[in-house]
Amino acid sequence: PGLNFDWVRLPGGKVVFRRPDGVYGLQPYAEGRPVDPFDLSRHEVTVAQYRLCVEAGVCDEPVPDPKRGCNWGVAGRDDHPMNCIDSHAAWDFAEWAGARLPREEEWAHAARSGARDTQLPWGDAPVDCTRATIAAGGKPGCGAGHTAPVCSKPKGRSLDGVCDLAGNVAEWVWDELLDVEHEARHRPFMGPNGEKRYPNVRPSFRVRGGRWDAGWDAANVFDRPGLKTRTARPGVGFRVVRWTEPR
């Protein structure tokens, strides 16, 4: 009670990972993978929604840290996205809410409003402060040094009406950073028993979408950074999918 998720029904189709210039990145094998119809929350999980999970005794209460730009414990931020939580906290909330994190191909499908070859959720219009809460030139810009209320940039919605897929906070998704991608990103070194080791320590999960504390070039639909699962950043939050069994 009180969660009041606003679900957007998204049709199925085939996912597009490639950039408009034809560059696939590190997951060409996912190109064309089928996506079943799914229900995605219109906006990122808010501070008010997350508080219900804390009050239910399921989610751990974060330590307030407003100097970093964390929203928990800051007056007037109930309708801002919940940030500064790691992937475990996002999973705990989603499970309690009868939902789950989106698969990466679901997120990409939503951000492209299907299979459109565009760089931004709203189409080809350039990034500006009317469409996204994001830093300008790497410095606090449209967000004045913090997040904005969810769905406060209606011109930045996808064609399906999903808010903040570029900007405000980047979002945890279901998928791990795969071994094949580690091998492509990092040159291995030899361990004491002759085994290959990689500089980046697993486990890591994907985050998708631009964020308020990153430059405008991060507000696109194809960047796929990975973060260690226990990382909690001011620029990272999450949204959820109504529970279905993922592929």
HUMOSUL-V906876 format. One record per residue. NEAR is the number of other C-alpha atoms within 8 Angstrom. Layout:
NEAR
NEAR
This chain:
3
5
6
5
6
7
9
11
8
10
8
10
10
12
16
13
12
13
11
8
5
6
7
9
6
6
9
9
4
9
11
7
8
8
11
7
9
11
10
13
14
11
11
14
12
12
14
8
10
12
8
10
12
11
8
7
7
10
12
7
5
6
5
9
9
10
5
6
10
12
15
13
6
9
5
5
10
8
10
12
17
14
15
12
13
11
12
8
10
13
10
10
12
12
9
9
6
8
12
11
14
12
10
10
12
10
11
13
14
12
12
16
11
12
10
7
9
11
12
13
16
10
8
7
6
4
8
6
8
7
11
15
16
19
16
11
6
9
9
13
11
12
13
6
10
9
12
10
9
14
9
6
13
8
7
13
16
15
8
9
8
13
14
15
12
17
14
17
18
16
11
15
14
10
8
9
11
6
6
6
10
11
10
8
6
9
8
9
8
9
8
5
5
6
7
8
8
11
8
6
7
5
8
11
15
15
13
13
15
16
17
18
13
13
12
12
5
10
15
12
14
9
8
7
7
10
9
10
10
7
9
10
9
12
13
15
17
16
13
13
13
12
7
7
4
4
2
